[in-house]
Amino acid sequence: MDQDLTLKRIVKEETAIVLDFLPHGYAYEQSAVKTPIAQAIGKEHLSLLELIPKKDVHLQPHQEVYIGEGKREEIHHIKGRISADKLTSTAKNELYPAVEKLVENNEQKYIDFFNKAQPLSMRMHQLELLPGLGKKHMWEVLEARKVKLFESFEDLKARVKLLPDPKQAVVKRIISELEGKEKYRIFAG
């Protein structure tokens, strides 16, 4: 008997950036013993996570922590994913600068998006999903990349005239995806 088994690939983060650390847990927790918790964003897949730190570990916003399979120094375990609406006000305030830094540090990954983006349908292209990029900019990006692939955000801005800041467009799109406002996910999750 043949069965079609579809294996769902489980996305796992290796490292995360702390957005907020609550040494006494959430204020709304009812239990007598409150568990310290950290809210973080995964560096690779941009997943929003709740992390339980090890005993007597204090974390700072923007601190990088290892959360992979091996020995962890600061994190005891990953409690799970969370949605953006569950972030504390501090975590919400730290999200934009954290995402901006992740995009800067992985510039090539996002430049590859501009170099490889494809149509979604007859009427819609992946590039049009970025805020500020309409049909005109999309065609200019496509024509410019035929000549030579883009090497950096600066190269992209220099070769496509009047293009909104591509780094900021990517950052805004990631934030919008994390907030659950987008039908299509191209970067987060």
Secondary structure, DSSP 8 states (H G I E B T S, - for coil): -------------SEEEEEEEETT--TT--SSS---EEEEEETTT--EEEEEE-TT----TT-EEE-SSS--SSEEEEEEE--GGGS-HHHHHHHHHHHHHHHHHTHHHHHHHHHH--BSSSS-BGGGGSTT--HHHHHHHHHHHHHS---SHHHHHHHSTT---HHHHHHHHHHHHHTT--SS-SS--
